[in-house]
Amino acid sequence: MPKTLTSLSKTALAAAYIQALDDKDLGPDFTDPYGDMFLDDEGRAMGEQLIQLVPVTLKWVKYRNRYFDEVLLKQIRSGVKQVVELGGGFSTRFIRYQSEDVVFYEIDV
């Protein structure tokens, strides 16, 4: 992990941590099985700190991501051939929804 993280980098790491958590209350559709591969102990600690400071963040991040997943799946099923994800942080949609028929582009700064 880089020595200096911007606030956006910290937010992306915390969101990746939250998405990787297995939330038994929400079920498997709300868990990103690849999210943890971006994290080290520092990233996990950032995620835990965010949840402790703002507990609603846990459900908010999961519901937000599930909404975007559902919209994306609907579009792919309707025949969309290209997906552009802006500001996705450590999103793994390109892995989870990969297909020979769909090209993913991710733009993040």
Secondary structure, 3 states (H helix, E strand, C coil): CCCCCCHHHHHHHHHHHHHHCCCCCCCHHHCCCCHHHHCCHHHHHHHHHHHHHCCHHHHHHHHHHHHHHHHHHHHHHCCCCEEEEECCCCCCHHHHCCECCEEEEEECC
